[in-house]
Amino acid sequence: MNTLNILVVGGGIGGLTSAIALRRAGFDVTIVEKDPDWSVYGVGIIQQANVIRAMADLGIIDDYLGAGFGFDQVEIYVPSGQRVAIIPSPRLTPGYPANVGIGRRALHQVLGDRAIAAGAAIRLGVTVGALDDDGEGEGVDVTFSDGTRGRYDIAIGADGLYSQMRDHVAPEAAPPAFVGQGVWRYNFPRPADVTALCAFDGPIGVGLVPLSDTLMYMYVTTPEPENRRYPRTGLAAEMRSKLTGQPPRIAELAEQIIDDDAVVYKPLEWIMLEGPWHRGRVVLIGDAVHATTPHLGQGAGMAIEDSIVLAEELVRHPNPEAAFAAFRARRIDRCRYIVEQSKAISFGQTGQGPRVDQGKVTHEMFQITAQPI
Ligand SMILES: Cc1cc2nc3c(=O)[nH]c(=O)nc-3n(C[C@H](O)[C@H](O)[C@H](O)COP(=O)(O)OP(=O)(O)OC[C@H]3O[C@@H](n4cnc5c(N)ncnc54)[C@H](O)[C@@H]3O)c2cc1C
C-alpha cells in the first residue's frame, strides 16, 4: 500500500470521520476548514444503528455514546397528544443501543478530538483558493486562501451542501433544490420521561429528542412557501407562532422559546450527483455529493459511512481513481435511497406527492441500512 498524502476539505462530520478512518489506514491527512472558529450550531442530531456500528468500526463508540443519549424505540403521538405507538428499533452492535441523540457540538468535540489524537493536521480559517489536478493523474497542487501551497496525492471534498469542491468535480451539477419545508430547532432541559424520540404527527411535524441526561431538543418541520432566510431578531416569536394548536405538552414547551439566538432554522434542500463522484484525484463525500432532507435522520450517517468505505477502497486499490470508482459503486444505491425516500416523505407532507407511510418507510430504511456497507 502506498502512503498517500491526503487533503480533506471541510472539518465537519464527514471530514472528521474521514480523517479518523484514513489515519487508521496509515495515510497522512491534512484538513482545511474555512470557519476560523470551527463552530457548530447548538442543537442536536439523531443517529441510528448503522451509525452506532460505524462508530464502533472507527473505534470511537464509547466516547461517542458517552457524549449522547442512547435509546431503543420511537414513540408516536397523534395531534391530540395521545401516544399511539411505540416502535422498537433494531440494534446492530451488541451491548449498544439502537439510536443516539447527540448534541452537534458534543459530536463535533468527540470527532475533532479523535481526529487530532489520530494525527490529522487541522488548519482553521483556510480554504482552497485554486486547485490544479496536474493532468497526469498523479497529484493535486493546491493554493490555499492564505497564499500557502501544497501538493497532495488526493483531495477529498467533505465541504457540505454548498460544496466548493463540487464545482471542480461536477461544474455542470444543478445547485441544491429546496423542498418547500424548513426545520426549526430549540434546546430544553430534558424532562425525565423523554427517554426516546417522541414524534408528534400532524401537518406540522414536531419531535422531542433526548441529547443527554439534562438536555433535549425540539424540532418542528413546517411548510415554507419560499426558501427565505429569517432575520435573527424575532426568530423565537416566529418559531412559537409555528406551534399554535399543538397538544398541551408541546404548547407548554413553546412558551419557553424566548431566545432568538438559540433558535436554529434551516430550509430543507437536497442534491444527488448521478454522474461521477470524482474527477482526477479529487473525490466528494457526504452532503457535497448526496445531501438529503432529515426525514429519515440519515444524512450524517451516510457521510460517516462514506468515510469508512472510501478509506477501505484507498487501501485496497493502488490507483486512487480505481478506489474512487469502487467507493461510488458501493455507496450510490444506499445514498440515493435515503435521498429519494426522505424527499418522498417531505413531498407527501406538503402535498407535492402522495402521502407516504413514514412508519413503513422507516422500518424499510432500518432493514436497508442494517446491510453491511
Ligand atoms: C434541519 C436538519 C436536520 C438534520 N438532522 C439530521 C439527523 O437527525 N441525523 C442525521 O444523520 N443527519 C441530519 N442532518 C443532515 C446532516 O447534518 C448532514 O448530512 C451532515 O452534516 C453532512 O456532513 P458533511 O460532513 O458532509 O457536511 P457538514 O457537516 O456540513 O460539514 C461541512 C464542513 O465543511 C466546511 N466547509 C464548507 N465549505 C468549505 C470550504 N470551501 N473550505 C473548507 N471548509 C469548508 C464547513 O464549515 C463544515 O465544517 C440534518 C440536516 C438538516 C438541515
The ligand as a Tripos MOL2 file, in Angstrom:
@<TRIPOS>MOLECULE
LIG
   53    58     1     0     0
SMALL
NO_CHARGES

@<TRIPOS>ATOM
      1 C1        -32.5240   20.5100    9.6950 C.3       1 LIG1
      2 C2        -31.5590   19.3760    9.5490 C.ar      1 LIG1
      3 C3        -31.6130   18.3120   10.4350 C.ar      1 LIG1
      4 C4        -30.7500   17.2390   10.2770 C.ar      1 LIG1
      5 N1        -30.8560   16.1930   11.1620 N.ar      1 LIG1
      6 C5        -30.0820   15.1010   10.9730 C.ar      1 LIG1
      7 C6        -30.2160   13.9820   11.8360 C.ar      1 LIG1
      8 O1        -31.0190   13.9970   12.7900 O.2       1 LIG1
      9 N2        -29.4280   12.9020   11.5930 N.ar      1 LIG1
     10 C7        -28.5340   12.8650   10.5600 C.ar      1 LIG1
     11 O2        -27.8380   11.8320   10.3890 O.2       1 LIG1
     12 N3        -28.3880   13.9180    9.7290 N.ar      1 LIG1
     13 C8        -29.1310   15.0270    9.9020 C.ar      1 LIG1
     14 N4        -28.9840   16.0990    9.0760 N.ar      1 LIG1
     15 C9        -28.0060   16.0360    7.9780 C.3       1 LIG1
     16 C10       -26.5670   16.2450    8.4550 C.3       1 LIG1
     17 O3        -26.4570   17.4580    9.1830 O.3       1 LIG1
     18 C11       -25.6380   16.2880    7.2510 C.3       1 LIG1
     19 O4        -25.9320   15.2220    6.3830 O.3       1 LIG1
     20 C12       -24.1750   16.1740    7.6900 C.3       1 LIG1
     21 O5        -23.8090   17.2920    8.4810 O.3       1 LIG1
     22 C13       -23.2650   16.0900    6.4690 C.3       1 LIG1
     23 O6        -21.9190   16.0260    6.8720 O.3       1 LIG1
     24 P1        -20.7910   16.6330    5.9240 P.3       1 LIG1
     25 O7        -19.5060   16.3890    6.6370 O.co2     1 LIG1
     26 O8        -20.9590   16.1380    4.5430 O.co2     1 LIG1
     27 O9        -21.0840   18.2010    5.8680 O.3       1 LIG1
     28 P2        -21.0860   19.2620    7.0480 P.3       1 LIG1
     29 O10       -21.3640   18.6010    8.3480 O.co2     1 LIG1
     30 O11       -21.9680   20.3660    6.5830 O.co2     1 LIG1
     31 O12       -19.5880   19.7730    7.1240 O.3       1 LIG1
     32 C14       -19.0230   20.5610    6.1040 C.3       1 LIG1
     33 C15       -17.8340   21.2980    6.7000 C.3       1 LIG1
     34 O13       -17.0910   21.8940    5.6390 O.3       1 LIG1
     35 C16       -16.8090   23.2360    5.9560 C.3       1 LIG1
     36 N5        -16.6600   23.9310    4.6680 N.ar      1 LIG1
     37 C17       -17.6390   24.2980    3.8180 C.ar      1 LIG1
     38 N6        -17.1190   24.8380    2.7130 N.ar      1 LIG1
     39 C18       -15.7630   24.7970    2.8760 C.ar      1 LIG1
     40 C19       -14.6810   25.2010    2.0650 C.ar      1 LIG1
     41 N7        -14.8810   25.7370    0.8600 N.pl3     1 LIG1
     42 N8        -13.4280   25.0150    2.5410 N.ar      1 LIG1
     43 C20       -13.2020   24.4530    3.7530 C.ar      1 LIG1
     44 N9        -14.1960   24.0730    4.5570 N.ar      1 LIG1
     45 C21       -15.4670   24.2200    4.1220 C.ar      1 LIG1
     46 C22       -17.9880   23.7060    6.7880 C.3       1 LIG1
     47 O14       -17.6760   24.8260    7.5720 O.3       1 LIG1
     48 C23       -18.2410   22.4330    7.6280 C.3       1 LIG1
     49 O15       -17.4250   22.4170    8.7760 O.3       1 LIG1
     50 C24       -29.8260   17.1960    9.2150 C.ar      1 LIG1
     51 C25       -29.7450   18.2730    8.3290 C.ar      1 LIG1
     52 C26       -30.6170   19.3560    8.4820 C.ar      1 LIG1
     53 C27       -30.5360   20.5010    7.5110 C.3       1 LIG1
@<TRIPOS>BOND
     1     1     2 1
     2     2     3 ar
     3     2    52 ar
     4     3     4 ar
     5     4     5 ar
     6     4    50 ar
     7     5     6 ar
     8     6     7 ar
     9     6    13 1
    10     7     8 2
    11     7     9 ar
    12     9    10 ar
    13    10    11 2
    14    10    12 ar
    15    12    13 ar
    16    13    14 ar
    17    14    15 1
    18    14    50 ar
    19    15    16 1
    20    16    17 1
    21    16    18 1
    22    18    19 1
    23    18    20 1
    24    20    21 1
    25    20    22 1
    26    22    23 1
    27    23    24 1
    28    24    25 2
    29    24    26 1
    30    24    27 1
    31    27    28 1
    32    28    29 2
    33    28    30 1
    34    28    31 1
    35    31    32 1
    36    32    33 1
    37    33    34 1
    38    33    48 1
    39    34    35 1
    40    35    36 1
    41    35    46 1
    42    36    37 ar
    43    36    45 ar
    44    37    38 ar
    45    38    39 ar
    46    39    40 ar
    47    39    45 ar
    48    40    41 1
    49    40    42 ar
    50    42    43 ar
    51    43    44 ar
    52    44    45 ar
    53    46    47 1
    54    46    48 1
    55    48    49 1
    56    50    51 ar
    57    51    52 ar
    58    52    53 1
@<TRIPOS>SUBSTRUCTURE
     1 LIG1         1 GROUP 0 **** ****
